[in-house]
């Protein structure tokens, strides 16, 4: 049960994936491996992307998630966005959630940017009328100009980010989840996004930020967690957590050099 000032609570969250040891290449090989297809778990190796993750985020707080590649950061954000189900554990999230995760996620390449903006705003919880009302703000923020009426298959990765971020921050969300995707945009637009995040923080929006840009985590997040091998290694104020992360990186690099 969430307390009055808590909007996100994770308790013992674990996520298991299965890795297939080998993939048959033709019909003959498929027939030879038929038992493993009838009983697939016998031919798969379990991989725990998350293992017993527990923490909570208060209303209006900004939480950073840092860690090396493969530590489970993006998987954790997907579970918080209800885009993936945990294998074990429980999660509670209060309020409307807006997520900017994978590049192009939720966009249909065959329809225009304008149509995608309305569609995604509705999927994030707005009514069609509310989406139409906020559309001019989304278009202005994205700075896509005439491209807003072009099919998204013609967009560059940076244009995807512009529209994706513009939609995510204009749906009146209570919780904003942001993954590493902002790194794709140009420096000027990144700064524009960061300025807008500051405004959302001032309005009391709860923010969870996954980033390898530790400066951004320090800038926006009061607290942070360090993930490694799917487990929370350190949790606390962002500066000490980042210092510990950098110390571990330095130790690994020093060991590699000495070896």
C-alpha positions as CSV (number, residue, x, y, z in Angstrom):
1,X,0.0,0.0,0.0
2,X,1.4,3.3,-1.0
3,X,1.8,6.0,1.6
4,X,0.4,9.5,0.9
5,X,3.7,10.9,-0.3
6,X,4.9,7.9,-2.3
7,X,4.0,7.4,-6.0
8,X,6.3,4.5,-6.9
9,X,7.0,1.5,-4.8
10,X,8.9,-1.6,-5.9
11,X,9.2,-4.7,-3.7
12,X,11.5,-7.6,-4.6
13,X,11.2,-7.0,-8.4
14,X,12.8,-9.7,-10.4
15,X,12.7,-10.3,-14.2
16,X,13.7,-13.5,-15.9
17,X,14.4,-14.0,-19.5
18,X,15.3,-17.2,-21.3
19,X,18.3,-17.4,-23.7
20,X,18.1,-20.2,-26.2
21,X,21.4,-22.1,-26.4
22,X,21.1,-22.7,-30.2
23,X,18.7,-22.0,-33.1
24,X,18.0,-24.6,-35.7
25,X,18.9,-23.4,-39.2
26,X,16.9,-25.7,-41.4
27,X,14.1,-28.3,-41.4
28,X,16.4,-31.2,-40.9
29,X,18.0,-29.6,-37.8
30,X,14.5,-28.6,-36.5
31,X,13.4,-32.3,-36.7
32,X,16.5,-33.5,-35.0
33,X,15.9,-30.9,-32.2
34,X,12.1,-31.7,-31.9
35,X,12.2,-32.7,-28.3
36,X,13.7,-29.4,-27.3
37,X,10.8,-27.6,-29.1
38,X,8.2,-29.8,-27.3
39,X,9.9,-29.0,-24.0
40,X,11.5,-25.6,-24.6
41,X,12.7,-25.0,-21.0
42,X,15.1,-27.9,-21.5
43,X,16.9,-26.0,-24.2
44,X,17.0,-22.5,-22.6
45,X,19.1,-20.8,-20.0
46,X,17.6,-18.5,-17.5
47,X,18.9,-15.0,-17.3
48,X,17.8,-12.7,-14.5
49,X,17.8,-9.1,-15.8
50,X,16.6,-7.9,-12.4
51,X,17.0,-9.7,-9.1
52,X,15.2,-8.6,-6.0
53,X,15.0,-4.8,-6.7
54,X,13.3,-2.8,-4.0
55,X,13.0,1.0,-3.6
56,X,10.4,3.8,-3.5
57,X,10.1,7.3,-5.0
58,X,8.2,10.1,-3.3
59,X,5.9,12.5,-5.1
60,X,7.8,15.3,-6.8
61,X,11.1,13.5,-6.3
62,X,13.7,12.9,-9.1
63,X,15.4,9.6,-9.0
64,X,18.4,8.6,-11.2
65,X,19.3,5.1,-12.2
66,X,22.9,4.5,-13.1
67,X,25.0,1.4,-13.8
68,X,27.0,-0.3,-16.6
69,X,25.4,-1.7,-19.8
70,X,23.4,-4.8,-19.1
71,X,22.8,-4.0,-15.5
72,X,19.0,-4.0,-15.9
73,X,18.3,-0.2,-16.0
74,X,16.1,-0.2,-19.1
75,X,14.2,-3.4,-18.0
76,X,13.5,-1.7,-14.7
77,X,12.0,1.3,-16.5
78,X,9.9,-0.9,-18.7
79,X,8.4,-2.5,-15.7
80,X,7.7,0.9,-14.1
81,X,6.0,1.9,-17.4
82,X,3.9,-1.3,-17.4
83,X,5.5,-2.3,-20.6
84,X,6.9,-5.5,-19.1
85,X,5.7,-7.7,-16.2
86,X,8.0,-8.8,-13.4
87,X,8.6,-12.5,-12.9
88,X,8.5,-11.9,-9.1
89,X,7.8,-9.1,-6.8
90,X,5.2,-6.3,-6.7
91,X,5.1,-2.7,-8.1
92,X,2.7,0.1,-7.4
93,X,2.6,3.3,-9.3
94,X,0.2,6.2,-8.6
95,X,-1.0,8.6,-11.2
96,X,-0.6,9.0,-15.0
97,X,2.8,7.7,-16.3
98,X,4.5,9.1,-19.4
99,X,7.5,7.2,-20.7
100,X,10.2,8.1,-23.2
101,X,12.1,4.9,-23.6
102,X,13.1,3.1,-26.8
103,X,13.7,5.3,-29.9
104,X,10.5,5.2,-32.0
105,X,8.5,3.1,-29.5
106,X,4.8,3.6,-30.1
107,X,5.2,5.5,-33.3
108,X,3.8,4.1,-36.6
109,X,6.2,4.8,-39.5
110,X,3.5,5.0,-42.1
111,X,1.4,7.8,-40.7
112,X,2.4,11.4,-40.2
113,X,4.1,13.0,-37.2
114,X,0.9,14.9,-36.4
115,X,-1.2,11.7,-36.4
116,X,1.3,9.9,-34.3
117,X,1.4,12.8,-31.8
118,X,-2.4,12.6,-31.3
119,X,-2.4,8.8,-31.2
120,X,0.4,8.6,-28.6
121,X,-1.1,11.3,-26.4
122,X,-4.3,9.3,-26.3
123,X,-2.4,6.1,-25.5
124,X,-0.8,8.0,-22.6
125,X,-4.1,8.9,-21.1
126,X,-5.5,12.0,-22.8
127,X,-8.9,12.1,-24.4
128,X,-9.0,12.8,-28.1
129,X,-10.2,16.3,-27.4
130,X,-7.4,16.9,-24.9
131,X,-4.8,15.5,-27.3
132,X,-6.1,17.9,-30.1
133,X,-5.9,20.8,-27.6
134,X,-2.3,20.2,-26.6
135,X,-1.2,19.3,-30.2
136,X,-0.1,22.9,-31.0
137,X,2.2,22.9,-28.0
138,X,3.7,19.5,-29.0
139,X,4.3,20.7,-32.6
140,X,5.9,24.0,-31.4
141,X,8.2,22.2,-28.9
142,X,9.3,19.6,-31.4
143,X,10.4,22.2,-34.0
144,X,9.7,19.8,-36.8
145,X,8.0,22.5,-39.0
146,X,6.5,21.1,-42.2
147,X,7.8,17.6,-41.4
148,X,5.0,17.2,-38.8
149,X,2.8,16.3,-41.8
150,X,5.2,13.8,-43.3
151,X,5.2,10.1,-42.7
152,X,7.5,9.2,-39.8
153,X,9.4,6.7,-42.0
154,X,11.1,9.8,-43.4
155,X,12.3,11.0,-40.0
156,X,15.8,10.9,-38.7
157,X,16.5,9.5,-35.2
158,X,16.8,13.0,-33.9
159,X,13.4,13.9,-35.3
160,X,11.9,10.8,-33.6
161,X,13.4,12.1,-30.3
162,X,12.0,15.6,-30.8
163,X,8.5,14.4,-31.3
164,X,8.7,11.6,-28.7
165,X,9.9,14.0,-26.0
166,X,7.4,16.7,-27.0
167,X,4.5,14.2,-26.6
168,X,5.8,12.7,-23.4
169,X,6.1,16.1,-21.6
170,X,2.8,17.6,-22.7
171,X,0.3,14.9,-21.5
172,X,0.1,16.3,-18.0
173,X,1.7,13.2,-16.4
174,X,2.3,12.7,-12.7
175,X,5.3,10.5,-13.4
176,X,7.9,10.9,-16.2
177,X,10.2,8.1,-17.1
178,X,13.2,8.9,-19.3
179,X,15.7,6.5,-20.7
180,X,19.0,7.2,-22.5
181,X,17.3,8.2,-25.7
182,X,18.0,11.9,-25.2
183,X,21.6,11.3,-26.1
184,X,20.5,11.0,-29.7
185,X,19.3,14.5,-30.0
186,X,21.5,17.5,-30.9
187,X,23.0,19.6,-28.0
188,X,20.7,22.5,-28.4
189,X,17.6,20.4,-28.3
190,X,19.0,18.4,-25.4
191,X,19.3,21.6,-23.4
192,X,15.8,22.6,-24.3
193,X,14.6,19.2,-23.0
194,X,16.6,19.6,-19.8
195,X,15.1,23.1,-19.2
196,X,11.7,21.6,-19.6
197,X,12.5,18.8,-17.2
198,X,13.4,21.6,-14.7
199,X,10.0,23.2,-15.2
200,X,8.3,19.8,-14.6
201,X,10.2,19.3,-11.4
202,X,9.1,22.7,-10.2
203,X,5.5,21.7,-10.9
204,X,5.9,18.6,-8.7
205,X,6.2,15.9,-11.5
206,X,8.0,12.8,-10.3
207,X,10.9,11.9,-12.6
208,X,12.9,8.8,-13.0
209,X,16.0,9.2,-15.3
210,X,18.2,6.5,-16.7
211,X,21.4,7.9,-18.1
212,X,25.1,7.3,-18.6
213,X,25.5,11.1,-18.5
214,X,26.3,11.3,-14.8
215,X,26.3,15.1,-14.9
216,X,22.6,15.1,-15.9
217,X,21.9,12.7,-13.0
218,X,23.6,15.0,-10.6
219,X,21.9,18.1,-12.1
220,X,18.3,16.7,-12.0
221,X,18.2,14.0,-9.4
222,X,18.2,14.3,-5.6
223,X,18.5,10.5,-5.2
224,X,20.0,7.7,-7.3
225,X,20.5,4.0,-7.3
226,X,23.4,2.0,-8.7
227,X,22.4,-1.2,-10.5
228,X,24.8,-4.0,-11.2
229,X,23.8,-7.5,-12.5
230,X,20.2,-6.6,-11.8
231,X,20.6,-5.8,-8.2
232,X,20.7,-2.5,-6.3
233,X,24.2,-2.0,-5.1
234,X,23.9,1.5,-3.6
235,X,21.0,3.8,-2.9
236,X,21.0,7.3,-1.6
237,X,21.7,10.9,-2.5
238,X,22.9,11.2,-6.1
239,X,26.4,12.6,-5.5
240,X,27.6,9.8,-3.2
241,X,26.0,7.1,-5.4
242,X,27.7,8.5,-8.5
243,X,31.0,8.8,-6.6
244,X,30.8,5.1,-5.7
245,X,30.0,4.2,-9.3
246,X,33.0,6.1,-10.6
247,X,35.2,4.5,-7.9
248,X,34.1,1.1,-9.1
249,X,34.8,2.0,-12.7
250,X,38.3,3.3,-11.8
251,X,39.0,0.1,-9.8
252,X,38.0,-2.1,-12.8
253,X,40.1,0.0,-15.2
254,X,43.1,0.0,-12.8
255,X,42.9,-3.8,-12.5
256,X,42.7,-4.2,-16.3
257,X,45.7,-2.0,-16.8
258,X,47.8,-3.8,-14.1
259,X,46.8,-7.2,-15.6
